[in-house]
């Protein structure tokens, strides 16, 4: 299960719904599949390189971004 770290101070209902939606995003493939099912469909907007092994993958979500830390 993937935890949601809420830096945006979401309302409780929105945070709980989002936490539930992303809980099975154990791979980037699952996250991207889920993002494509949204209306409108979304994809990776940016990849930020942290070092040679770690990247942050940004997917737009409403007026915010979901950031997936990958390595």
CNS distance restraints for C-alpha pairs under 8 A (distance, minus, plus):
assign (resid   1 and name CA) (resid  23 and name CA) 5.08 0.50 0.50
assign (resid   1 and name CA) (resid  24 and name CA) 5.65 0.50 0.50
assign (resid   1 and name CA) (resid  25 and name CA) 7.56 0.50 0.50
assign (resid   1 and name CA) (resid  26 and name CA) 6.92 0.50 0.50
assign (resid   2 and name CA) (resid  22 and name CA) 6.82 0.50 0.50
assign (resid   2 and name CA) (resid  23 and name CA) 4.75 0.50 0.50
assign (resid   2 and name CA) (resid  24 and name CA) 6.33 0.50 0.50
assign (resid   2 and name CA) (resid  25 and name CA) 6.35 0.50 0.50
assign (resid   2 and name CA) (resid  26 and name CA) 6.39 0.50 0.50
assign (resid   3 and name CA) (resid  19 and name CA) 6.90 0.50 0.50
assign (resid   3 and name CA) (resid  23 and name CA) 6.51 0.50 0.50
assign (resid   4 and name CA) (resid  18 and name CA) 7.91 0.50 0.50
assign (resid   4 and name CA) (resid  19 and name CA) 5.49 0.50 0.50
assign (resid   4 and name CA) (resid  22 and name CA) 7.69 0.50 0.50
assign (resid   4 and name CA) (resid  23 and name CA) 7.87 0.50 0.50
assign (resid   6 and name CA) (resid  10 and name CA) 6.90 0.50 0.50
assign (resid   6 and name CA) (resid  15 and name CA) 7.47 0.50 0.50
assign (resid  10 and name CA) (resid  14 and name CA) 6.21 0.50 0.50
assign (resid  10 and name CA) (resid  15 and name CA) 5.46 0.50 0.50
assign (resid  11 and name CA) (resid  15 and name CA) 6.03 0.50 0.50
assign (resid  12 and name CA) (resid  16 and name CA) 6.05 0.50 0.50
assign (resid  13 and name CA) (resid  17 and name CA) 6.14 0.50 0.50
assign (resid  14 and name CA) (resid  18 and name CA) 6.08 0.50 0.50
assign (resid  15 and name CA) (resid  19 and name CA) 5.95 0.50 0.50
assign (resid  16 and name CA) (resid  20 and name CA) 6.14 0.50 0.50
assign (resid  17 and name CA) (resid  21 and name CA) 6.18 0.50 0.50
assign (resid  18 and name CA) (resid  22 and name CA) 6.22 0.50 0.50
assign (resid  19 and name CA) (resid  23 and name CA) 5.88 0.50 0.50
assign (resid  22 and name CA) (resid  31 and name CA) 7.30 0.50 0.50
assign (resid  24 and name CA) (resid  30 and name CA) 7.55 0.50 0.50
assign (resid  25 and name CA) (resid  29 and name CA) 7.98 0.50 0.50
assign (resid  25 and name CA) (resid  30 and name CA) 5.24 0.50 0.50
assign (resid  25 and name CA) (resid  31 and name CA) 5.15 0.50 0.50
assign (resid  26 and name CA) (resid  30 and name CA) 6.89 0.50 0.50
assign (resid  26 and name CA) (resid  31 and name CA) 7.86 0.50 0.50
assign (resid  27 and name CA) (resid  31 and name CA) 6.62 0.50 0.50
assign (resid  28 and name CA) (resid  32 and name CA) 6.12 0.50 0.50
assign (resid  28 and name CA) (resid  68 and name CA) 7.81 0.50 0.50
assign (resid  28 and name CA) (resid  70 and name CA) 7.95 0.50 0.50
assign (resid  29 and name CA) (resid  33 and name CA) 6.12 0.50 0.50
assign (resid  30 and name CA) (resid  34 and name CA) 6.19 0.50 0.50
assign (resid  31 and name CA) (resid  35 and name CA) 6.16 0.50 0.50
assign (resid  32 and name CA) (resid  36 and name CA) 6.22 0.50 0.50
assign (resid  32 and name CA) (resid  42 and name CA) 7.99 0.50 0.50
assign (resid  32 and name CA) (resid  43 and name CA) 6.31 0.50 0.50
assign (resid  32 and name CA) (resid  44 and name CA) 7.60 0.50 0.50
assign (resid  33 and name CA) (resid  37 and name CA) 6.68 0.50 0.50
assign (resid  34 and name CA) (resid  38 and name CA) 6.90 0.50 0.50
assign (resid  35 and name CA) (resid  41 and name CA) 6.11 0.50 0.50
assign (resid  35 and name CA) (resid  42 and name CA) 5.04 0.50 0.50
assign (resid  35 and name CA) (resid  43 and name CA) 6.08 0.50 0.50
assign (resid  35 and name CA) (resid  59 and name CA) 7.71 0.50 0.50
assign (resid  36 and name CA) (resid  40 and name CA) 7.96 0.50 0.50
assign (resid  36 and name CA) (resid  41 and name CA) 4.40 0.50 0.50
assign (resid  36 and name CA) (resid  42 and name CA) 5.23 0.50 0.50
assign (resid  36 and name CA) (resid  43 and name CA) 6.48 0.50 0.50
assign (resid  37 and name CA) (resid  41 and name CA) 5.75 0.50 0.50
assign (resid  37 and name CA) (resid  42 and name CA) 7.86 0.50 0.50
assign (resid  38 and name CA) (resid  42 and name CA) 6.64 0.50 0.50
assign (resid  42 and name CA) (resid  59 and name CA) 6.97 0.50 0.50
assign (resid  42 and name CA) (resid  60 and name CA) 6.73 0.50 0.50
assign (resid  42 and name CA) (resid  61 and name CA) 7.91 0.50 0.50
assign (resid  43 and name CA) (resid  59 and name CA) 5.89 0.50 0.50
assign (resid  43 and name CA) (resid  60 and name CA) 7.47 0.50 0.50
assign (resid  44 and name CA) (resid  57 and name CA) 6.67 0.50 0.50
assign (resid  44 and name CA) (resid  58 and name CA) 5.79 0.50 0.50
assign (resid  44 and name CA) (resid  59 and name CA) 4.85 0.50 0.50
assign (resid  44 and name CA) (resid  60 and name CA) 7.54 0.50 0.50
assign (resid  45 and name CA) (resid  57 and name CA) 7.83 0.50 0.50
assign (resid  45 and name CA) (resid  58 and name CA) 5.72 0.50 0.50
assign (resid  45 and name CA) (resid  59 and name CA) 5.64 0.50 0.50
assign (resid  45 and name CA) (resid  60 and name CA) 6.82 0.50 0.50
assign (resid  46 and name CA) (resid  57 and name CA) 6.12 0.50 0.50
assign (resid  46 and name CA) (resid  58 and name CA) 5.26 0.50 0.50
assign (resid  46 and name CA) (resid  59 and name CA) 7.41 0.50 0.50
assign (resid  47 and name CA) (resid  55 and name CA) 6.47 0.50 0.50
assign (resid  47 and name CA) (resid  56 and name CA) 5.63 0.50 0.50
assign (resid  47 and name CA) (resid  57 and name CA) 4.63 0.50 0.50
assign (resid  47 and name CA) (resid  58 and name CA) 6.21 0.50 0.50
assign (resid  48 and name CA) (resid  55 and name CA) 5.52 0.50 0.50
assign (resid  48 and name CA) (resid  56 and name CA) 5.01 0.50 0.50
assign (resid  48 and name CA) (resid  57 and name CA) 6.51 0.50 0.50
assign (resid  48 and name CA) (resid  58 and name CA) 7.96 0.50 0.50
assign (resid  49 and name CA) (resid  54 and name CA) 6.40 0.50 0.50
assign (resid  49 and name CA) (resid  55 and name CA) 4.52 0.50 0.50
assign (resid  49 and name CA) (resid  56 and name CA) 6.48 0.50 0.50
assign (resid  50 and name CA) (resid  54 and name CA) 5.34 0.50 0.50
assign (resid  50 and name CA) (resid  55 and name CA) 5.35 0.50 0.50
assign (resid  50 and name CA) (resid  56 and name CA) 7.14 0.50 0.50
assign (resid  51 and name CA) (resid  55 and name CA) 7.11 0.50 0.50
assign (resid  53 and name CA) (resid  71 and name CA) 5.29 0.50 0.50
assign (resid  54 and name CA) (resid  69 and name CA) 7.11 0.50 0.50
assign (resid  54 and name CA) (resid  70 and name CA) 5.63 0.50 0.50
assign (resid  54 and name CA) (resid  71 and name CA) 4.33 0.50 0.50
assign (resid  55 and name CA) (resid  69 and name CA) 6.01 0.50 0.50
assign (resid  55 and name CA) (resid  70 and name CA) 5.24 0.50 0.50
assign (resid  55 and name CA) (resid  71 and name CA) 6.24 0.50 0.50
assign (resid  56 and name CA) (resid  67 and name CA) 6.13 0.50 0.50
assign (resid  56 and name CA) (resid  68 and name CA) 5.50 0.50 0.50
assign (resid  56 and name CA) (resid  69 and name CA) 4.60 0.50 0.50
assign (resid  56 and name CA) (resid  70 and name CA) 6.05 0.50 0.50
assign (resid  57 and name CA) (resid  67 and name CA) 5.52 0.50 0.50
assign (resid  57 and name CA) (resid  68 and name CA) 5.00 0.50 0.50
assign (resid  57 and name CA) (resid  69 and name CA) 6.46 0.50 0.50
assign (resid  57 and name CA) (resid  70 and name CA) 7.26 0.50 0.50
assign (resid  58 and name CA) (resid  65 and name CA) 6.09 0.50 0.50
assign (resid  58 and name CA) (resid  66 and name CA) 5.74 0.50 0.50
assign (resid  58 and name CA) (resid  67 and name CA) 4.69 0.50 0.50
assign (resid  58 and name CA) (resid  68 and name CA) 6.53 0.50 0.50
assign (resid  59 and name CA) (resid  65 and name CA) 5.49 0.50 0.50
assign (resid  59 and name CA) (resid  66 and name CA) 5.20 0.50 0.50
assign (resid  59 and name CA) (resid  67 and name CA) 6.51 0.50 0.50
assign (resid  60 and name CA) (resid  64 and name CA) 6.03 0.50 0.50
assign (resid  60 and name CA) (resid  65 and name CA) 4.38 0.50 0.50
assign (resid  60 and name CA) (resid  66 and name CA) 6.23 0.50 0.50
assign (resid  61 and name CA) (resid  65 and name CA) 5.13 0.50 0.50
assign (resid  61 and name CA) (resid  66 and name CA) 6.34 0.50 0.50
